[in-house]
Amino acid sequence: MIIIKTPEEIAKMRVSGQTVAQVLTILENNIRPGITTRELNAIAEEECRKRNAIPVFKNYPNSFGGRPFPGAICASVNDEVVHGIPGNRVLKEGDIISIDFGVLLDGFAGDSAITVPVGEVSPQVANLIKVTEESLMRGIEQARPGNRLGKVSHAVQVYAEKHGLSVVREFVGHGIGRNMHEDPPVPNYGRADRGPVLKPGMVLAIEPMLNMGTPKVLTKMDDWTVVTQDGLYSAHFEHTVAITDRGPEILTLR
């Protein structure tokens, strides 16, 4: 069931979204060669404590029956698409890292993701990051009352494929509110005339995951980390977006 939020509920989600945005900005400023993904995770946990926010990914259940997610952030490096587990991996020059982060604050969730270069990266990798973020913004532009959800999905796909990138299909965005994952699913591909009609009060987490090569992915033996099948790089951007009478409002805008 798609839940319509009241203006008061969206106001609370705005606070959660800005908390996520603040922490992601701090994490981005700490990304450099030599830092480990575990150290970035510790920063996120400390910033949550300062803000009385719950890092909602930590201990999140595994839908396939594996262990709960152990980190406050998903830290996905290079060919890791999503759900990378923070650990001893040391970031090096030329890497990219996607950080997906969410909180629960005053009963409402916020969720956002960024992909950041570690030092200097190749022009092709820089383009991957740029186009992935731009594809997210193309999708957000279509998140307006009266449009079908498919317009969001279609806009992401068309922009990504126009620039030679592939769209991951196994993982999609989602509705968000009192729970991190609510209806409706938000694919990053598909026909513009499909899906529910968007209405004011709906809140969506829109999150394109684009690959440099094949769109096909697989999950590693740790039960969580999703990687590209061909080992080429992947990027991920996400915003929590409220549908309003005035159009889309990005609640996690940094």
Legacy VTK file of the C-alpha trace (Angstrom):
# vtk DataFile Version 3.0
C-alpha trace
ASCII
DATASET POLYDATA
POINTS 254 float
0.000 0.000 0.000
1.324 3.435 -0.952
1.257 5.761 2.071
0.431 9.455 1.616
2.288 11.614 4.162
0.779 14.669 5.820
2.609 18.030 5.694
3.595 17.470 9.335
5.099 14.089 8.516
6.990 15.479 5.547
8.361 18.217 7.812
9.799 15.506 10.061
11.204 13.703 7.028
12.855 16.960 5.978
14.803 16.898 9.268
15.788 13.260 8.770
16.819 14.006 5.193
18.974 16.945 6.191
20.642 14.828 8.876
21.569 12.301 6.193
22.839 15.094 3.934
25.019 16.566 6.698
26.634 13.228 7.530
27.271 12.395 3.871
28.991 15.765 3.441
31.259 14.996 6.402
32.033 11.551 4.991
32.810 12.984 1.553
35.238 15.440 3.126
37.070 12.538 4.806
37.478 10.393 1.679
41.148 10.253 0.699
43.800 7.690 -0.180
44.804 5.735 2.929
41.512 5.817 4.835
39.662 2.550 5.429
35.964 1.969 4.913
35.780 0.982 8.599
37.062 4.421 9.575
34.393 6.062 7.421
31.773 3.875 9.096
33.018 4.971 12.545
32.659 8.618 11.520
29.057 7.985 10.425
28.230 6.249 13.712
29.722 9.098 15.743
27.811 11.734 13.751
24.578 9.781 14.342
25.244 9.784 18.094
25.780 13.554 18.051
22.398 14.009 16.343
20.434 11.367 18.308
19.771 9.594 15.015
19.572 5.840 14.504
21.750 4.508 11.652
18.994 2.497 10.046
21.186 0.196 7.938
22.957 -1.246 10.996
21.553 -4.715 11.764
19.127 -4.432 8.833
17.719 -7.931 8.119
18.964 -9.859 5.118
16.039 -10.747 2.860
17.753 -14.009 1.863
18.218 -15.216 5.427
21.897 -14.287 5.844
23.404 -12.208 8.618
22.052 -8.712 9.307
24.004 -5.830 7.773
26.867 -4.968 10.155
27.564 -1.342 9.217
26.040 2.111 9.541
26.982 2.811 5.919
27.104 0.755 2.763
30.619 1.332 1.413
30.870 0.000 -2.155
34.236 0.375 -3.894
34.906 0.271 -7.658
33.026 -2.752 -9.082
30.874 -3.042 -5.943
27.424 -1.806 -6.898
25.630 -1.655 -3.538
25.672 -3.067 0.009
29.443 -3.098 0.460
30.348 -3.951 4.051
32.721 -1.499 5.813
35.962 -3.157 6.834
39.746 -3.088 6.506
39.810 -2.089 2.835
42.167 0.850 2.340
41.071 3.350 -0.301
43.729 4.201 -2.881
44.233 6.801 -5.579
41.976 6.086 -8.560
39.312 4.211 -6.604
35.718 5.330 -6.390
33.469 4.700 -3.407
29.676 4.743 -3.245
28.328 5.507 0.216
24.687 4.728 0.915
23.475 6.029 4.274
20.165 6.316 6.081
18.850 7.335 9.480
15.709 7.069 11.524
14.977 10.269 13.455
11.793 11.148 15.344
10.116 8.143 13.772
10.918 8.915 10.121
13.605 7.721 7.737
15.926 9.538 5.364
18.079 7.826 2.736
20.687 9.056 0.261
23.772 7.872 -1.610
26.784 9.473 -3.268
29.700 8.209 -5.342
33.020 9.946 -4.718
36.378 9.684 -6.513
39.411 8.913 -4.368
41.991 11.382 -5.620
42.336 11.502 -9.406
40.340 9.056 -11.555
40.304 8.398 -15.280
38.081 10.516 -17.536
35.877 7.477 -18.193
35.316 6.902 -14.471
34.704 10.605 -13.851
32.080 10.466 -16.603
30.428 7.445 -14.940
30.030 9.435 -11.727
28.788 12.543 -13.532
26.219 10.752 -15.684
24.901 8.680 -12.779
24.189 11.799 -10.726
22.680 13.539 -13.748
20.438 10.531 -14.430
19.126 10.807 -10.878
18.266 14.456 -11.462
16.517 13.590 -14.732
14.378 11.097 -12.824
13.614 13.601 -10.075
12.428 16.138 -12.658
9.619 13.713 -13.551
8.510 13.164 -9.931
5.476 15.413 -10.277
1.810 14.986 -9.412
-0.127 13.443 -12.282
2.871 11.710 -13.844
3.083 7.953 -13.696
6.010 6.541 -11.742
7.224 5.043 -15.013
8.163 8.533 -16.199
10.764 8.684 -13.420
12.126 5.248 -14.312
12.124 5.922 -18.037
13.931 9.252 -17.674
16.773 7.591 -15.749
17.138 4.769 -18.274
17.058 6.980 -21.365
19.696 9.355 -20.000
21.994 6.544 -18.813
21.844 4.564 -22.047
22.234 7.700 -24.175
25.623 8.103 -22.486
26.691 4.490 -22.967
26.059 3.219 -19.436
23.928 0.269 -18.354
21.189 0.255 -15.726
21.203 -2.325 -12.924
17.796 -4.006 -12.857
17.985 -6.305 -9.841
17.991 -3.413 -7.344
15.580 -0.480 -7.362
14.492 2.535 -5.368
11.528 2.526 -3.001
8.934 4.448 -1.107
10.111 5.715 2.283
8.527 7.093 5.450
8.205 5.546 8.902
10.042 2.587 7.380
13.148 2.668 5.243
11.516 0.534 2.550
7.872 1.106 1.640
5.794 0.803 -1.515
6.104 1.530 -4.354
9.246 -0.007 -5.848
11.027 2.591 -8.010
12.857 0.918 -10.937
15.503 2.795 -12.914
14.193 1.471 -16.222
10.901 0.826 -17.970
8.071 2.399 -19.909
6.895 5.912 -19.120
3.208 4.901 -19.135
3.524 2.296 -16.365
3.237 2.433 -12.597
1.043 4.313 -10.136
0.071 7.941 -10.672
2.162 10.194 -8.436
0.268 12.225 -5.842
1.232 14.952 -3.350
2.361 13.361 -0.089
4.141 10.418 -1.690
7.825 10.191 -0.783
10.260 8.210 -2.919
13.888 7.167 -2.598
15.100 7.377 -6.206
18.474 5.672 -6.695
20.024 4.858 -10.063
22.893 2.343 -10.086
24.781 2.536 -13.392
27.569 0.303 -14.689
30.337 0.969 -17.202
29.843 -2.481 -18.743
27.222 -5.170 -18.366
24.170 -4.439 -16.211
24.428 -7.945 -14.760
25.462 -8.305 -11.131
26.106 -10.996 -8.547
26.192 -11.144 -4.746
29.402 -12.144 -2.977
29.707 -14.855 -0.339
29.373 -12.284 2.477
25.576 -12.307 1.787
25.511 -8.577 1.027
28.070 -7.096 -1.355
26.737 -6.819 -4.927
29.366 -6.561 -7.689
29.324 -6.195 -11.461
29.733 -9.476 -13.300
32.459 -8.093 -15.570
34.451 -6.309 -12.855
33.950 -2.850 -14.362
33.120 0.135 -12.178
29.643 1.052 -10.952
28.240 4.291 -9.487
25.221 4.983 -7.278
23.381 8.183 -6.371
20.180 8.541 -4.356
17.882 11.209 -2.955
14.757 11.075 -0.826
12.150 13.089 -2.753
8.720 14.324 -1.657
6.005 14.777 -4.283
4.352 18.166 -3.675
1.840 20.394 -5.449
4.818 22.525 -6.500
6.741 19.560 -7.893
9.521 17.407 -6.435
11.231 18.468 -3.198
14.602 16.846 -2.518
14.647 16.202 1.240
18.271 15.023 1.251
19.706 17.889 -0.814
23.198 18.751 0.372
LINES 1 255
254 0 1 2 3 4 5 6 7 8 9 10 11 12 13 14 15 16 17 18 19 20 21 22 23 24 25 26 27 28 29 30 31 32 33 34 35 36 37 38 39 40 41 42 43 44 45 46 47 48 49 50 51 52 53 54 55 56 57 58 59 60 61 62 63 64 65 66 67 68 69 70 71 72 73 74 75 76 77 78 79 80 81 82 83 84 85 86 87 88 89 90 91 92 93 94 95 96 97 98 99 100 101 102 103 104 105 106 107 108 109 110 111 112 113 114 115 116 117 118 119 120 121 122 123 124 125 126 127 128 129 130 131 132 133 134 135 136 137 138 139 140 141 142 143 144 145 146 147 148 149 150 151 152 153 154 155 156 157 158 159 160 161 162 163 164 165 166 167 168 169 170 171 172 173 174 175 176 177 178 179 180 181 182 183 184 185 186 187 188 189 190 191 192 193 194 195 196 197 198 199 200 201 202 203 204 205 206 207 208 209 210 211 212 213 214 215 216 217 218 219 220 221 222 223 224 225 226 227 228 229 230 231 232 233 234 235 236 237 238 239 240 241 242 243 244 245 246 247 248 249 250 251 252 253
